[in-house]
C-alpha cells in the first residue's frame, strides 16, 4: 500500500482518529539525538561550574528586560 492510499484512507477517519494518527506520526519523527543531548549536558555543566567559580556574570530578570539592545 502506497502513501497516497494510506492518505486516502486516513482522510475518511473521524476527526479525533485523524488527530491521534497525526500525533503518532509526529512522535515517530521526534527521536532524541544522544550526541546532541551529550553536547548540551556538557555545556550546561560548564555554565554551572563557571557560575559557581565566579567566572560567569549574571543579570537579573528586571535588568535583562530593561536593557536596550
N, C-alpha and C positions, 0 to 999 in steps of 0.2 A: 504494500500500500504506500503510495507516494504522499508527499507533503500536501499537495492540493486536495487529495482525497480525505486526508485527515482534517484539513481545514474545513472542507465542505461538511463533514460530519460534525465537527466541533461547533460550527455555526448553527446547527439545529438543536444544540443543547439548550437547556434553560439557562437564564442569565446567571444564576448562582453557580451552576455547574461550570459554565464558561469561565467565571471568575476564579473558581478553585483550580481549574486547569491552567489558567494563566499564572496563578500563584506558584503552582508546582513547577511549571516550565521556568519561571524566573529563578526560583530557588535552585534549580538544577544548574543554572549558569553562575550562581554566586558561591563558588568554591573558594575557601581561604587559600591564599598562597603562603606556604610556610616560610619561604625565603623573605617575602615582604614583611611578614609578621616578625621574623627574627631581626630584620633591619630596624623596624620601628621599636622593638623591645630594647635593642642596644641604644638607640637614640634617646629613648625615654630614660634609660638608666644613666646615660651621660648627662642629661639635663638635670636629673635629680642630684647626682653627685656634684655637679657644678654648683647647684644651688646650695647644697649642704656645705661645700667648701668655700662659699662666699665668692665664687668666681662668676656668678650669674646675677645680673642686676634684674630686679623685679619691678613691676609697675602695678599699682593698684588699679582697680577697675575704673574708678572715677577719673583718675589722671589719664588712663588709656583712652577713654571716650571723649575727654575734653581736649585731647591733643589735636592740633591742626596739622594735617599732613601736607 
